[in-house]
Amino acid sequence: MTPDELELIRKRQRGRARVMAILLGSLVLLIFAISIAKIQLGMNE
């Protein structure tokens, strides 16, 4: 493989890694928000 091909592969990997990090972070925030909402609903009863 040429250095240009390797660089292109690395760029794609970095892009995919960013997307996965954003998705994982979003999932964590969603679970956190749902947990907070459930706790608050439980306290109001």
RAMODA-V958506 format. One record per pair of residues at least 24 apart in sequence whose ideal C-beta (glycine too) atoms are under 6 Angstrom apart, sorted by the first residue. I is the first residue (numbers start at 1). J is the second residue. Records with the same first field share a line. If there is no record, write none. Layout:
# RAMODA-V958506
I = J, J
This chain:
# RAMODA-V958506
none
